Amino acid sequence: MGKETTKVKVIFTTSKPGISTWPYINYDYQKRANEIMETLRENSENIEFSESLISSREDVENILREKNEYDGYLVSMIGGMWTEVAEKIAKIGRPVVLADDLYAGSGGFLRTFSLAKREKLPLVGIASSNFQDTIDAVKLFSVIKKMKESKILVIRNSEVDKITSEIKETFGTEVIRMNSQELNSYYEKTNIKEAEKWKDKWIKEALEVVEPTEDEILKSARLYLALKKIMEEKKIDAVTIDCLGLYYSDKLIAYPCLSFFQLNNEGSTGVCEADLDSTITQLMIRYLAERPGYVSDPVIDTASNQIIYAHCVATNRVYGTNGLANSYLIRSHSEDRKGACIQSLMPLGKIVTSIKVNIMEKALSIHQGKTVANINEDKACRTKLAAELNARKILNNYHFEKFSWHRVTFYGDWREKVINLAHLLGLEVFEEDK
């Protein structure tokens, strides 16, 4: 992934001297703009800002001619009644953060924000006395830029043309496909001694190895090295594999569960079942939160008011590469009792945010809960993280036909930032717990 600077245009709405309007006549707009720019630059890494103070239609036209030069726009309503300025920028077709400088541009802000919601424009409105809220929203432009610079590898033996074109259109992310034969050729070239080191590391750090043999774990290590080689050669940021289909048809030498475990722990992205919706979700929030996601098949229990996130692929570094690691066991894959996977015992008493993007319908689902248990149950997938929430509401709002079964869970309260990001990307939001 590239590391180009995110370019943001900051536009300040103003009035000409002698006009009686908010905040007051002959207000020093330049001074206020300088204060805001200083705060933005002090708190935004890898973002290049340029600014303009606008008080006429001609000024707006000049800005519109530059629209392809910027990754996003911040329209700061520091005064005047220039709603026309803000509304034209809102319709520019680029991501926009609209911020009210309280008691200065509030009327124009409310009018423009109402327009944006009505017309479903890619705009986020910030009306807050805490300037950090504006900074957080502006940083979302960097997430969008990183998505545009990213590559996803999907390993499956059938084409994925339609969804890849939709991914490119909405996120700018390139998707390339590889078949199982190509993957296996990389596997055969792996260094056995290097694979032995990874096998030994995983076994040493596990609480217990329950079912798999060392030979099975070695296969997983070789697959991990094969994927790392491919990702380095092709500059891949995320990988997803049709693991069940390929393994069940004897076209995959090992399950990729341990490979994805390691990739996610390292700050990369590995997602099971060639699920591009979940891959886009996990990659997007990785850039936002710098944390890995946990893809799962949720089970709803209204009696305990819980949702149990169950899967055989899991991280044990839920707070990112530099965060504390939690304990794990190495198990067989649950459905067929073959191969090797992870049973992760994740932190309890923590807020988690579960998300899923539907690429084809440009939609995003989200709900939150508090982790309460690591369920030890032999049925279904190995890792089972239980979270307390309004289970009945989740059940009634579960759009299986739109978002399928998988959800991607992240530790932390990411609701507001994720919803804002979704709006900037033009995604319709479904809050499953509301």
C-alpha positions in Angstrom: 0.0 0.0 0.0 1.2 3.5 -0.9 1.9 6.2 1.7 1.0 9.3 -0.2 -0.1 12.3 1.8 -3.9 12.9 2.1 -4.8 16.2 0.5 -7.6 18.2 2.2 -9.1 21.5 1.1 -10.4 23.7 3.9 -13.0 26.2 3.0 -14.1 28.9 5.4 -17.4 30.6 4.7 -17.3 34.4 5.5 -19.0 37.7 4.7 -17.6 40.9 3.3 -16.9 43.8 5.6 -19.9 45.9 6.7 -22.4 43.1 6.6 -24.5 42.6 9.7 -24.7 38.8 10.3 -23.4 36.1 12.6 -21.1 36.1 14.4 -21.1 39.9 14.1 -20.3 42.8 11.8 -16.6 43.1 10.7 -15.7 39.8 12.4 -12.0 38.9 12.0 -12.5 35.8 9.8 -8.8 35.5 8.9 -7.8 35.3 12.6 -10.4 32.6 13.3 -9.3 30.6 10.2 -5.7 30.8 11.3 -6.6 29.4 14.7 -8.5 26.5 13.1 -5.7 25.7 10.6 -3.1 25.7 13.4 -5.1 23.2 15.4 -5.8 21.0 12.4 -2.1 20.9 11.4 -0.9 20.1 14.9 -3.3 17.2 15.2 -3.3 15.6 11.8 -0.4 13.5 10.6 0.2 12.8 6.9 -2.5 15.3 5.9 -1.6 18.2 3.7 -4.0 21.1 4.1 -4.7 24.1 1.9 -7.3 26.8 2.8 -9.5 29.4 1.2 -11.8 32.0 2.7 -14.9 32.4 0.5 -17.4 35.2 0.4 -18.6 35.3 -3.2 -19.9 33.0 -6.0 -16.8 33.6 -8.0 -14.7 32.1 -5.2 -16.8 29.0 -5.2 -16.4 28.5 -9.0 -12.6 28.6 -8.6 -12.8 25.9 -5.9 -15.0 23.7 -8.1 -12.4 23.7 -10.8 -9.8 22.2 -8.4 -12.1 19.3 -7.2 -9.9 16.5 -8.5 -6.9 17.7 -6.6 -8.2 16.8 -3.2 -9.1 13.7 -1.3 -11.7 15.5 0.7 -13.1 18.9 1.8 -13.6 20.5 5.1 -16.2 23.3 5.0 -15.9 25.3 8.2 -18.9 27.6 8.7 -17.1 30.4 10.6 -19.7 33.1 9.7 -21.8 34.8 7.2 -25.0 33.4 5.7 -23.3 31.8 2.7 -25.4 28.7 2.5 -25.0 28.8 -1.3 -21.2 28.3 -0.8 -21.6 25.3 1.5 -24.4 23.7 -0.7 -22.3 23.9 -3.9 -19.4 22.2 -2.1 -21.7 19.6 -0.7 -22.8 18.7 -4.2 -19.2 18.5 -5.6 -19.3 14.7 -5.6 -16.3 14.4 -3.2 -16.3 13.5 0.5 -17.1 16.5 2.6 -17.0 17.3 6.3 -19.3 20.2 7.2 -18.4 21.8 10.5 -20.3 24.5 12.4 -18.2 27.0 14.3 -20.8 27.5 17.0 -22.6 30.8 17.0 -21.0 31.8 13.7 -22.3 29.7 10.8 -25.1 27.7 12.5 -27.9 28.7 10.2 -26.1 27.9 7.0 -24.7 24.7 8.6 -28.2 23.4 9.5 -29.6 24.2 6.1 -26.8 22.6 4.2 -26.7 19.5 6.4 -30.5 19.0 6.0 -29.9 19.2 2.2 -27.1 16.7 2.3 -29.2 14.2 4.3 -32.2 14.6 2.0 -30.2 14.1 -1.2 -27.9 11.4 0.4 -24.7 13.3 -0.4 -21.3 12.0 0.8 -21.1 14.5 3.7 -20.7 14.3 7.5 -22.0 17.1 9.7 -20.1 18.2 12.9 -21.9 20.5 15.3 -19.8 20.2 18.4 -17.9 22.5 20.8 -15.2 19.8 21.0 -12.9 20.5 18.0 -11.6 16.9 18.3 -14.8 15.8 16.7 -13.9 17.8 13.6 -10.4 16.4 13.6 -11.6 12.8 13.9 -14.0 13.4 10.9 -11.2 14.9 8.8 -8.9 11.9 9.5 -11.5 9.7 7.8 -10.3 11.2 4.5 -7.0 9.3 5.1 -9.0 6.0 5.6 -10.7 6.6 2.2 -7.4 7.3 0.5 -5.8 4.2 2.0 -8.6 2.1 0.6 -8.0 3.6 -2.8 -4.3 2.6 -2.6 -5.0 -1.0 -1.4 -5.1 -4.3 -3.1 -7.1 -7.4 -2.1 -6.2 -10.9 -3.2 -9.0 -13.4 -3.5 -8.0 -17.0 -3.9 -10.8 -19.1 -5.5 -11.3 -21.1 -8.7 -14.3 -19.1 -10.1 -14.5 -15.5 -11.3 -15.6 -12.6 -9.2 -15.8 -9.9 -11.8 -19.0 -8.1 -10.9 -18.3 -7.6 -7.2 -14.7 -6.5 -8.0 -15.9 -3.7 -10.3 -18.3 -2.5 -7.5 -15.4 -2.5 -5.0 -13.4 -0.4 -7.4 -16.2 2.0 -7.9 -17.1 2.5 -4.2 -13.8 2.1 -2.5 -11.2 2.5 -5.2 -9.7 -0.8 -4.0 -8.2 -3.2 -6.6 -9.1 -6.9 -6.4 -7.0 -9.6 -8.0 -7.8 -13.3 -8.2 -5.5 -16.3 -7.9 -6.6 -19.9 -8.3 -5.7 -22.8 -6.0 -3.1 -24.2 -8.3 -1.1 -21.0 -8.2 -1.3 -20.9 -4.4 -0.2 -24.5 -4.2 2.9 -23.8 -6.4 4.0 -21.1 -3.8 3.3 -23.6 -1.0 5.6 -26.2 -2.6 8.5 -23.7 -2.7 8.3 -22.7 1.0 11.4 -23.2 3.2 10.7 -26.1 5.6 13.1 -24.9 8.3 11.5 -21.5 8.3 8.1 -23.1 8.6 9.3 -25.2 11.5 10.1 -22.0 13.4 6.5 -20.7 12.9 5.1 -24.1 13.9 7.2 -24.1 17.1 6.3 -20.5 17.9 2.6 -21.1 17.6 2.8 -24.3 19.7 5.0 -22.6 22.4 2.7 -19.6 22.8 -0.6 -21.6 22.9 -2.1 -22.7 26.2 -2.6 -26.1 24.6 -2.6 -28.0 21.4 -5.8 -30.1 21.6 -6.4 -32.1 18.4 -3.9 -31.2 15.6 -0.6 -33.0 15.0 2.7 -31.1 14.6 2.6 -32.2 11.0 -0.7 -30.5 10.5 0.5 -27.3 12.2 3.6 -27.4 9.9 1.3 -27.4 6.9 -0.4 -24.3 8.2 3.0 -22.7 8.7 4.0 -23.4 5.1 0.7 -22.0 3.9 1.4 -18.8 5.9 4.8 -18.5 4.3 3.3 -19.0 0.9 0.7 -16.3 1.5 3.3 -13.9 2.8 5.4 -14.4 -0.3 2.5 -13.7 -2.6 1.5 -10.6 -0.7 5.0 -9.2 -0.8 5.4 -9.9 -4.5 2.1 -8.5 -5.5 1.9 -5.7 -2.9 -1.3 -7.1 -1.4 -2.9 -5.5 1.7 -5.6 -8.2 2.4 -6.2 -11.8 1.4 -9.3 -13.9 1.5 -9.6 -17.6 0.4 -12.4 -19.9 -0.6 -11.1 -22.1 2.2 -14.1 -24.4 2.7 -14.8 -25.0 -1.0 -11.1 -25.6 -1.8 -10.3 -27.7 1.2 -13.4 -29.9 0.9 -12.5 -30.5 -2.8 -8.9 -31.4 -1.9 -7.5 -28.4 -3.8 -6.1 -26.7 -0.7 -3.3 -28.5 1.3 -4.1 -26.9 4.6 -6.8 -24.6 6.2 -5.6 -21.0 6.3 -6.9 -20.4 9.8 -3.5 -20.1 11.4 -2.2 -18.1 8.5 -5.0 -15.5 9.0 -4.4 -15.6 12.7 -0.8 -14.6 12.2 -1.5 -12.0 9.4 -4.1 -10.3 11.5 -1.8 -10.3 14.6 0.9 -8.6 12.4 -1.4 -5.7 11.3 -2.2 -7.2 7.9 -5.6 -8.6 7.0 -6.7 -12.3 6.4 -10.3 -13.2 5.9 -11.9 -16.6 5.4 -14.4 -18.0 2.9 -13.5 -15.6 0.0 -15.9 -13.2 1.7 -15.1 -9.9 0.0 -17.8 -8.0 1.9 -16.1 -9.0 5.2 -12.7 -8.3 3.7 -13.6 -4.8 2.7 -15.1 -4.3 6.2 -12.0 -5.6 8.0 -9.6 -3.6 5.8 -11.6 -0.4 6.2 -11.7 -0.6 10.0 -8.1 -1.7 10.2 -7.2 1.7 8.6 -9.6 3.5 10.9 -8.9 1.8 14.2 -5.5 0.1 13.7 -7.0 -3.1 15.1 -7.9 -6.4 13.5 -11.4 -7.6 13.1 -12.9 -11.0 14.1 -15.2 -12.4 11.3 -17.8 -14.7 12.8 -21.1 -16.5 12.3 -23.3 -14.9 15.1 -25.6 -17.0 17.2 -28.4 -15.1 19.0 -29.6 -16.2 22.4 -32.6 -14.2 23.6 -32.8 -16.1 26.9 -29.4 -14.8 28.0 -29.7 -11.5 26.0 -26.5 -12.4 24.2 -25.0 -12.8 20.8 -22.2 -15.3 20.4 -19.7 -14.6 17.7 -18.5 -18.0 16.5 -15.7 -18.9 14.1 -12.5 -20.9 13.6 -10.4 -17.9 12.5 -9.6 -15.4 15.2 -6.9 -13.0 16.3 -5.4 -13.0 19.8 -4.3 -9.3 19.5 -7.6 -7.6 19.5 -6.0 -4.2 20.4 -3.6 -4.3 17.5 0.0 -5.3 16.9 1.3 -3.4 20.0 -1.6 -4.3 22.3 -1.7 -7.1 24.8 -2.1 -10.6 23.6 -4.8 -13.0 25.0 -4.5 -16.7 25.4 -5.4 -19.2 22.7 -5.6 -22.9 22.0 -4.8 -24.7 18.7 -7.7 -26.8 17.7 -9.0 -28.8 14.7 -11.4 -27.0 12.3 -14.7 -27.7 13.8 -17.1 -28.8 11.1 -14.9 -31.6 9.7 -12.5 -32.1 12.7 -9.5 -31.7 10.4 -6.6 -29.3 10.0 -5.6 -26.7 12.5 -7.3 -23.5 13.7 -7.4 -21.1 16.7 -9.7 -21.0 19.7 -9.0 -17.5 21.1 -10.0 -16.6 24.6 -10.7 -12.9 24.1 -10.9 -10.1 26.7 -14.2 -9.7 28.7 -16.0 -6.7 30.0 -15.2 -4.7 26.9 -17.3 -2.8 24.4 -17.2 -4.3 20.9 -18.5 -2.9 17.6 -19.7 -5.4 15.0 -19.9 -4.3 11.3 -20.6 -5.6 7.9 -20.5 -4.0 4.5 -22.7 -5.0 1.6 -20.7 -4.0 -1.4 -23.3 -4.6 -4.1 -26.0 -2.6 -2.3 -23.7 0.0 -0.9 -24.9 -0.6 2.7 -23.4 -1.1 6.1 -24.8 -2.8 9.2 -23.6 -2.0 12.8 -24.4 -3.0 16.4 -22.6 -3.0 19.7 -22.3 -5.1 22.8 -20.2 -5.9 25.9 -18.1 -9.0 26.0 -19.1 -11.3 28.9 -17.8 -14.9 28.2 -15.7 -17.2 26.1 -18.1 -20.0 25.5 -16.7 -23.6 25.7 -19.0 -25.6 23.6 -18.0 -28.5 21.3 -20.7 -27.7 18.8 -20.0 -25.2 16.0 -16.9 -23.1 15.5 -14.0 -23.1 18.0 -13.9 -19.5 19.1 -17.1 -18.4 20.7 -17.1 -14.8 22.1 -20.4 -13.9 23.9 -21.5 -10.3 24.1 -24.4 -8.9 26.1 -26.8 -6.6 24.2 -30.5 -6.3 23.2 -30.7 -9.7 21.6 -34.3 -9.5 20.7 -33.8 -6.2 18.8 -30.8 -7.7 17.0 -32.9 -10.7 16.0 -35.7 -8.5 14.7 -33.3 -6.2 12.8 -31.0 -8.9 11.4 -31.0 -8.4 7.6 -29.7 -11.7 6.5 -30.8 -11.2 2.9 -28.8 -8.0 2.8 -25.7 -8.7 4.9 -25.7 -12.5 5.0 -24.5 -14.3 8.2 -21.0 -13.0 8.8 -20.3 -9.9 11.0 -16.9 -8.5 11.7 -16.3 -7.6 15.4 -13.8 -5.0 16.6 -12.9 -4.2 20.2 -13.8 -0.6 21.1 -16.6 1.9 20.6 -16.3 2.8 16.9 -20.0 3.5 16.1 -19.8 7.2 15.4 -16.6 7.1 13.4 -17.8 4.1 11.4 -21.2 5.7 10.6 -19.4 9.0 9.6 -17.1 7.0 7.3 -20.0 5.2 5.8 -21.7 8.5 5.0 -18.5 9.8 3.3 -18.4 6.6 1.2 -22.1 6.9 0.3 -23.1 3.8 2.2 -26.6 3.4 3.7 -26.4 2.6 7.4 -28.5 0.0 9.2 -28.1 0.2 13.0 -29.2 -3.3 14.1 -29.5 -2.5 17.8 -31.6 0.7 17.3 
